[in-house]
Each structure stands twice: as structure tokens, then as C-alpha cells.
């Protein structure tokens, strides 16, 4: 019983870290896109 609970807890922790990594990935992609669009706009000006 205790072992299965530990496994369950570990899976929850790994899921949380996955969510965090996904969030960071999305933020980094958004910032890269924003920087590229800004540079394109400045090049046009």
C-alpha cells in the first residue's frame, strides 16, 4: 500500500515538472517570436 502511494506521489511530481517545462517552453517560444517580429518591424522602419 505504502509503495503504491509513493509511486503515485512520484508520478504527480513528474507531471507537475512536465507542466512547468511545458510552460517554460511556451514562454521561450513566445519571447523568440516576439523578438523576431520586433526585429522585422524595426527592419521595415
Residue, then its C-alpha position, 0 to 999 in steps of 0.5 A: x500500500x505504502x509503495x503504491x502511494x509513493x509511486x503515485x506521489x512520484x508520478x504527480x511530481x513528474x507531471x507537475x515538472x512536465x507542466x512547468x517545462x511545458x510552460x517554460x517552453x511556451x514562454x521561450x517560444x513566445x519571447x523568440x517570436x516576439x523578438x523576431x517580429x520586433x526585429x522585422x518591424x524595426x527592419x521595415x522602419 
